[in-house]
Amino acid sequence: MPWRRPGPGACPPTQKLIEVTVLRRRVSLRRSVPLPRGLPPKRRVPVRRTRSRPRRGPGRSPDYLAWIRTLGCVVCSRVSGGATVIEAAHTNVLGARGMGQKASDFSAVPLCSGHHREYPDSYHRLGEPCFVQQHRIDLHRVVTDLKQVFDYQLAAGLLTVLTTTTAD
């Protein structure tokens, strides 16, 4: 083992090594309320506050989407039943959506699953502009007409609202 020169932290070989124990004084934590003895406290879950301002973002309506799914496909006029499933396809007709946000529910149109996602000429494979051009559909007119019919049926009481109300 090579000999080290004495310096800060070095010990010459002629001196004995001495163990030194450093005692640190622990400072107790000052608590306003003493800790309870026994079982640990139960976890408290904060109560969600109601919004003071209405939420931002596109309009959401599960009732409108459910009503859209009862209609026939805009392209092929098929209705739900058997192997056909009608889906509410969100469009960008009512305005651009935010990044990472789905468009408003009130811009949805009824499409069968084939014309929505599966066929080569479907809405999601072609994109909105090509889909509208290929199928010759005026999406803006379809969306506004559907919204007017829904509002009329809702006002006239012809539409059964899906939300449950509690009787007091």
C-alpha positions as CSV (number, residue, x, y, z in Angstrom):
1,M,0.0,0.0,0.0
2,P,1.5,3.3,-1.0
3,W,2.2,5.9,1.6
4,R,0.1,9.0,1.4
5,R,1.5,12.5,2.2
6,P,-0.1,14.1,5.2
7,G,-2.5,16.8,4.4
8,P,-6.1,17.7,5.1
9,G,-8.0,14.5,5.7
10,A,-4.9,12.3,5.4
11,C,-3.5,10.4,8.4
12,P,0.2,9.7,8.6
13,P,1.1,6.0,9.2
14,T,2.5,6.7,12.6
15,Q,-0.7,7.9,14.2
16,K,-3.6,5.7,15.3
17,L,-7.0,6.0,13.8
18,I,-9.5,7.4,16.2
19,E,-13.2,6.9,15.7
20,V,-15.3,9.9,16.5
21,T,-19.0,9.8,17.0
22,V,-20.8,13.1,16.2
23,L,-23.9,13.7,18.1
24,R,-26.6,15.7,16.5
25,R,-29.2,17.4,18.6
26,R,-32.6,16.6,17.2
27,V,-35.1,19.4,17.1
28,S,-38.6,18.3,17.8
29,L,-41.3,19.2,15.3
30,R,-43.6,21.9,16.5
31,R,-47.2,20.9,15.9
32,S,-50.2,23.1,16.5
33,V,-52.2,19.9,17.2
34,P,-50.7,16.9,18.9
35,L,-50.6,13.6,17.0
36,P,-53.5,11.3,18.0
37,R,-52.4,8.0,19.6
38,G,-53.7,4.7,18.3
39,L,-55.0,4.1,14.8
40,P,-53.9,6.3,11.9
41,P,-56.4,9.0,10.9
42,K,-58.8,8.1,8.1
43,R,-58.1,9.7,4.7
44,R,-60.1,12.8,4.0
45,V,-61.4,13.2,0.5
46,P,-62.0,16.8,-0.5
47,V,-65.6,17.7,-1.6
48,R,-65.8,18.8,-5.2
49,R,-67.0,22.4,-5.5
50,T,-69.5,23.5,-8.0
51,R,-68.3,25.7,-10.8
52,S,-68.7,29.4,-10.2
53,R,-68.5,30.0,-14.0
54,P,-69.9,27.7,-16.7
55,R,-67.4,25.3,-18.1
56,R,-65.5,26.3,-21.2
57,G,-65.3,24.1,-24.3
58,P,-67.7,22.6,-26.8
59,G,-71.3,21.9,-25.8
60,R,-72.1,18.4,-24.5
61,S,-75.4,16.7,-24.7
62,P,-75.8,13.0,-24.2
63,D,-79.5,13.3,-24.9
64,Y,-78.8,14.8,-28.3
65,L,-76.3,12.1,-29.2
66,A,-78.8,9.4,-28.1
67,W,-81.4,10.9,-30.3
68,I,-79.0,11.1,-33.3
69,R,-78.3,7.4,-32.9
70,T,-82.1,6.7,-33.4
71,L,-82.0,8.3,-36.9
72,G,-81.0,6.7,-40.2
73,C,-77.6,7.1,-41.8
74,V,-77.2,10.4,-43.8
75,V,-75.5,8.6,-46.7
76,C,-77.3,5.2,-47.1
77,S,-80.5,5.8,-45.0
78,R,-80.0,2.5,-43.0
79,V,-81.3,2.5,-39.5
80,S,-80.1,0.7,-36.4
81,G,-81.0,-2.9,-36.1
82,G,-79.5,-6.3,-36.9
83,A,-75.9,-5.8,-38.1
84,T,-76.3,-2.1,-38.7
85,V,-75.2,0.3,-35.9
86,I,-75.8,4.0,-36.2
87,E,-73.1,6.2,-34.7
88,A,-73.0,9.9,-33.9
89,A,-70.2,11.3,-36.1
90,H,-68.8,14.6,-34.8
91,T,-68.1,17.1,-37.6
92,N,-66.3,20.4,-37.7
93,V,-69.3,22.2,-39.2
94,L,-70.1,24.5,-36.3
95,G,-66.5,25.8,-35.9
96,A,-63.0,24.6,-35.3
97,R,-62.4,22.6,-32.2
98,G,-59.6,23.1,-29.7
99,M,-56.5,21.0,-29.9
100,G,-57.2,17.6,-28.3
101,Q,-60.9,18.4,-28.0
102,K,-63.8,16.7,-29.7
103,A,-66.2,19.0,-31.6
104,S,-69.5,20.0,-30.1
105,D,-72.1,17.3,-29.7
106,F,-74.6,19.5,-31.6
107,S,-72.4,19.2,-34.8
108,A,-72.9,15.4,-34.9
109,V,-74.6,13.6,-37.8
110,P,-75.9,10.0,-37.9
111,L,-73.7,7.7,-39.9
112,C,-73.7,3.9,-40.0
113,S,-70.5,2.3,-38.7
114,G,-69.4,1.6,-42.3
115,H,-69.7,5.2,-43.5
116,H,-68.3,6.5,-40.2
117,R,-65.1,4.4,-39.8
118,E,-65.0,1.1,-41.8
119,Y,-65.5,1.6,-45.6
120,P,-62.8,3.0,-47.8
121,D,-65.0,6.0,-48.5
122,S,-65.8,6.5,-44.8
123,Y,-65.7,9.9,-43.0
124,H,-62.6,9.1,-41.0
125,R,-60.6,7.6,-43.9
126,L,-61.4,10.4,-46.4
127,G,-61.6,13.3,-44.0
128,E,-64.4,15.8,-43.9
129,P,-63.8,17.8,-47.2
130,C,-63.4,14.7,-49.4
131,F,-66.3,12.8,-47.7
132,V,-68.7,15.8,-48.3
133,Q,-67.5,16.0,-52.0
134,Q,-67.7,12.3,-52.7
135,H,-71.2,11.8,-51.2
136,R,-72.5,15.2,-52.2
137,I,-73.8,16.1,-48.7
138,D,-74.3,19.6,-47.4
139,L,-73.2,18.9,-43.8
140,H,-73.9,22.4,-42.6
141,R,-77.5,22.2,-43.7
142,V,-77.9,18.7,-42.2
143,V,-76.5,19.7,-38.9
144,T,-78.7,22.9,-38.6
145,D,-81.8,20.9,-39.7
146,L,-81.1,18.2,-37.1
147,K,-80.6,20.7,-34.3
148,Q,-83.9,22.5,-35.2
149,V,-85.8,19.3,-35.2
150,F,-84.3,18.2,-31.9
151,D,-85.1,21.6,-30.3
152,Y,-88.7,21.5,-31.7
153,Q,-89.3,18.0,-30.4
154,L,-87.9,18.9,-27.0
155,A,-90.0,22.0,-26.7
156,A,-93.2,20.2,-27.9
157,G,-92.6,17.4,-25.3
158,L,-92.4,14.8,-28.1
159,L,-88.9,13.7,-27.1
160,T,-88.3,11.6,-24.1
161,V,-85.4,13.0,-22.1
162,L,-83.0,10.3,-21.0
163,T,-81.9,11.9,-17.8
164,T,-83.6,10.6,-14.7
165,T,-85.4,13.0,-12.4
166,T,-85.9,12.2,-8.7
167,A,-89.4,12.7,-7.3
168,D,-89.4,14.4,-3.9
